[in-house]
């Protein structure tokens, strides 16, 4: 899920925001993994309902909801965009060893 968010955020930065720089940070902790994608592009009005608030941003939110994650997207005209996404880390469940059965 985070890989797809990274793809969408970087494509948006290149295609829509005319960004010259994009910074990516991935951090993991015991409870969650966080991805941050920041660009130096033209930004957009977060309140806009036009093309800037398009399908890509909706897809990011929906993809993260499917894995119990979330995101925050902050942008302002002329100031670039920051996409921060997070997903919980599932702890591996303990599996009991297979019990050998003896047939006679």
Number of C-alpha atoms within 10 A of each C-alpha: 16 20 9 13 24 20 13 15 24 21 13 19 25 15 9 15 21 15 19 11 12 17 11 15 10 14 10 13 9 9 10 13 16 18 19 21 20 22 25 18 23 18 22 20 14 15 10 10 9 9 10 17 14 11 9 16 17 10 14 23 17 15 17 19 14 11 14 12 20 18 19 12 16 16 20 15 13 13 14 21 26 22 21 21 23 22 21 16 15 9 8 6 6 6 6 6 6 6 6 6 6 5 4 3
